[in-house]
Amino acid sequence: MKISKVLSYVLHPIFMPIIVIYISLNYVEYFQIIFSNYTRPLYIIITVFTMLLPLISSVLFLQFKKVESLEMKTKEERNRPIFISIIIMIIGYSFFKNISQLSPYLTSIYLSSVFILIIAFLITKKWKISLHMLGIGGSTGSFIALNYIFGGMYFWVILFLFLSGLLAFARLDQKAHNTSQVYAGFLLGCIFQTLFIVNYNSIISTISIFLSSMDSLL
């Protein structure tokens, strides 16, 4: 098997949420202190709602011949599986937030993944953006944000920038995407998740103020 195909499997976007949560819980001291008694349920929730159920839904799409392969090579094939994954992750958030509410930063990591998937769904209707690069770009952005907030994440930022380069090579080598789709996926994922996580508290405060203003007007 070609190394590019191995990289595409190993660095598949379906694995990114559990990787980010695992590294965050084990290498951010703030999270270690707050969530020391909750790591197992967090891992279970993330594994079930961001990996297992989306994978099962994709297999079912394949079984019922709604897609030709699990690689989903055309943008048309990707729409329904992405939409189902969004619904599954939103349902998963109702369980995740019961624990993650102890820290808005952990909540922001999960929510940023949901929103970036929604953006991917909207873009995929018109253009085949690289979901692989979107996923690893989002992971890189998460570590950049955590490093900015807490520090001590330089190794993971550098490692994921390196892995992003390898994955970009793999997707281009397989001719799964062109250069624009690869770069756009990485930059969108990285920039969006960095800004969302760093500014999460401000975003929530702004939304709360807006909702309060609407209530007063009504």
C-alpha positions as CSV (number, residue, x, y, z in Angstrom):
1,M,0.0,0.0,0.0
2,K,1.3,3.4,-0.9
3,I,2.5,5.6,2.0
4,S,0.1,8.4,0.8
5,K,-2.9,6.0,1.3
6,V,-1.6,5.0,4.7
7,L,-1.3,8.6,5.7
8,S,-4.9,9.3,4.5
9,Y,-6.2,6.4,6.7
10,V,-4.2,7.2,9.8
11,L,-4.8,11.0,9.6
12,H,-8.5,10.6,8.6
13,P,-10.7,13.5,10.0
14,I,-12.9,11.0,11.9
15,F,-10.0,10.4,14.3
16,M,-9.2,14.1,14.9
17,P,-11.7,14.9,17.7
18,I,-10.6,12.0,19.9
19,I,-6.9,12.8,19.3
20,V,-7.4,16.5,20.2
21,I,-9.4,15.7,23.3
22,Y,-6.9,13.1,24.5
23,I,-3.9,15.4,24.0
24,S,-5.8,18.3,25.6
25,L,-6.8,16.3,28.7
26,N,-3.4,14.9,29.2
27,Y,-1.1,17.8,28.3
28,V,-3.0,20.9,29.5
29,E,-2.5,21.1,33.2
30,Y,-5.7,23.1,33.7
31,F,-7.7,20.3,32.1
32,Q,-5.8,17.7,34.0
33,I,-6.9,19.3,37.3
34,I,-10.5,20.0,36.4
35,F,-11.3,16.8,34.5
36,S,-9.1,14.2,36.3
37,N,-12.3,12.3,37.4
38,Y,-14.1,12.6,34.1
39,T,-11.7,11.5,31.4
40,R,-13.3,8.1,30.8
41,P,-16.8,9.4,30.2
42,L,-15.4,12.2,28.0
43,Y,-13.5,9.7,25.9
44,I,-16.5,7.5,25.6
45,I,-18.7,10.3,24.4
46,I,-16.2,11.6,21.9
47,T,-15.5,8.1,20.6
48,V,-19.2,7.3,20.2
49,F,-20.5,10.5,18.7
50,T,-17.5,11.7,16.6
51,M,-16.1,8.4,15.4
52,L,-18.2,5.2,15.9
53,L,-21.7,6.5,15.0
54,P,-20.5,8.6,12.0
55,L,-18.6,5.6,10.8
56,I,-21.6,3.3,11.1
57,S,-23.7,5.8,9.2
58,S,-21.2,5.9,6.4
59,V,-21.1,2.1,6.2
60,L,-24.9,2.1,6.0
61,F,-24.8,4.7,3.2
62,L,-22.4,2.3,1.4
63,Q,-24.6,-0.8,2.2
64,F,-27.6,1.0,0.7
65,K,-25.5,2.1,-2.3
66,K,-25.9,5.8,-1.6
67,V,-22.2,6.2,-2.0
68,E,-19.8,4.2,-4.2
69,S,-17.1,3.9,-1.5
70,L,-16.2,5.1,2.0
71,E,-13.7,7.5,0.3
72,M,-16.8,9.4,-1.1
73,K,-14.8,10.8,-4.0
74,T,-17.4,13.2,-5.3
75,K,-18.8,16.2,-3.5
76,E,-22.4,15.0,-4.2
77,E,-21.7,11.8,-2.3
78,R,-20.4,13.7,0.8
79,N,-23.5,15.8,1.5
80,R,-25.7,13.4,3.3
81,P,-22.9,11.6,5.3
82,I,-21.6,15.0,6.5
83,F,-25.2,16.2,7.4
84,I,-25.8,13.0,9.4
85,S,-22.5,13.4,11.2
86,I,-23.5,17.0,12.1
87,I,-26.8,15.7,13.6
88,I,-24.9,13.0,15.5
89,M,-22.4,15.4,16.9
90,I,-25.1,17.9,18.0
91,I,-26.8,15.0,19.9
92,G,-23.4,14.1,21.4
93,Y,-22.9,17.7,22.6
94,S,-25.9,17.3,24.9
95,F,-24.0,14.6,26.7
96,F,-20.6,16.3,26.4
97,K,-21.6,19.6,27.8
98,N,-22.8,18.1,31.1
99,I,-19.1,17.5,31.9
100,S,-17.3,20.1,29.7
101,Q,-19.3,22.9,31.3
102,L,-16.7,22.8,34.0
103,S,-14.5,24.6,31.5
104,P,-15.7,26.8,28.6
105,Y,-12.4,26.0,26.7
106,L,-13.1,22.3,26.5
107,T,-16.7,23.1,25.4
108,S,-15.3,25.4,22.7
109,I,-13.2,22.6,21.2
110,Y,-16.2,20.4,20.7
111,L,-18.4,23.2,19.4
112,S,-15.8,24.5,17.0
113,S,-15.6,21.0,15.5
114,V,-19.4,21.0,15.0
115,F,-19.4,24.5,13.4
116,I,-16.5,23.6,11.1
117,L,-18.4,20.6,9.9
118,I,-21.4,22.7,9.2
119,I,-19.2,25.1,7.2
120,A,-17.8,22.1,5.3
121,F,-21.3,20.9,4.6
122,L,-22.3,24.2,3.0
123,I,-19.0,24.5,1.0
124,T,-19.3,20.9,-0.2
125,K,-22.6,21.7,-1.9
126,K,-20.6,23.8,-4.4
127,W,-17.0,22.7,-4.1
128,K,-15.0,19.6,-3.1
129,I,-12.9,21.1,-0.2
130,S,-10.5,18.7,1.4
131,L,-12.1,17.2,4.5
132,H,-8.8,15.6,5.5
133,M,-7.1,18.9,5.5
134,L,-10.0,20.6,7.2
135,G,-9.8,18.1,10.0
136,I,-6.1,18.3,10.6
137,G,-6.2,22.0,10.1
138,G,-8.8,22.2,12.9
139,S,-6.7,20.1,15.1
140,T,-3.7,22.3,14.5
141,G,-5.8,25.4,15.2
142,S,-7.0,23.8,18.5
143,F,-3.5,23.4,19.7
144,I,-2.5,26.9,18.6
145,A,-5.4,28.2,20.6
146,L,-4.6,26.1,23.7
147,N,-1.0,27.2,23.5
148,Y,-2.1,30.8,23.3
149,I,-4.4,30.4,26.3
150,F,-2.4,28.0,28.5
151,G,1.0,27.7,26.9
152,G,3.1,24.5,26.8
153,M,1.7,23.2,23.6
154,Y,4.5,24.1,21.2
155,F,5.4,20.5,20.5
156,W,1.9,19.6,19.4
157,V,1.6,22.7,17.2
158,I,4.9,21.9,15.5
159,L,4.0,18.1,15.2
160,F,0.6,18.8,13.6
161,L,2.0,21.4,11.2
162,F,4.5,18.7,10.1
163,L,1.7,16.1,9.9
164,S,-0.4,18.5,7.9
165,G,2.3,18.9,5.4
166,L,2.6,15.1,5.0
167,L,-1.2,14.8,4.7
168,A,-1.3,17.5,2.1
169,F,1.3,15.6,0.1
170,A,-0.7,12.4,0.5
171,R,-4.0,13.9,-0.8
172,L,-2.3,15.5,-3.8
173,D,-0.3,12.3,-4.5
174,Q,-3.6,10.3,-4.6
175,K,-5.1,13.0,-6.8
176,A,-8.0,13.2,-4.3
177,H,-7.8,17.0,-4.4
178,N,-6.1,19.9,-6.2
179,T,-3.8,22.3,-4.5
180,S,-6.5,24.9,-3.9
181,Q,-8.8,22.4,-2.2
182,V,-6.0,21.2,0.1
183,Y,-4.8,24.6,1.1
184,A,-8.3,25.9,1.6
185,G,-9.2,23.0,3.8
186,F,-6.2,23.4,6.1
187,L,-6.4,27.2,6.3
188,L,-10.1,27.3,7.0
189,G,-9.9,24.6,9.7
190,C,-6.8,26.1,11.3
191,I,-7.9,29.7,11.3
192,F,-11.6,29.1,12.3
193,Q,-10.8,26.8,15.2
194,T,-8.0,29.0,16.5
195,L,-10.2,32.1,16.5
196,F,-13.3,30.3,17.8
197,I,-11.6,28.8,20.8
198,V,-9.5,31.9,21.7
199,N,-12.6,34.1,21.5
200,Y,-15.2,31.7,22.8
201,N,-16.0,33.6,26.0
202,S,-16.4,36.8,24.1
203,I,-18.6,35.1,21.5
204,I,-20.9,33.7,24.3
205,S,-21.0,37.0,26.1
206,T,-22.0,38.8,22.9
207,I,-24.7,36.3,22.1
208,S,-26.0,36.5,25.7
209,I,-26.2,40.3,25.5
210,F,-27.9,40.1,22.1
211,L,-30.5,37.7,23.4
212,S,-31.1,39.8,26.5
213,S,-31.7,42.8,24.3
214,M,-34.2,40.9,22.2
215,D,-36.0,39.8,25.3
216,S,-36.3,43.3,26.6
217,L,-37.6,44.5,23.2
218,L,-40.3,41.8,23.2
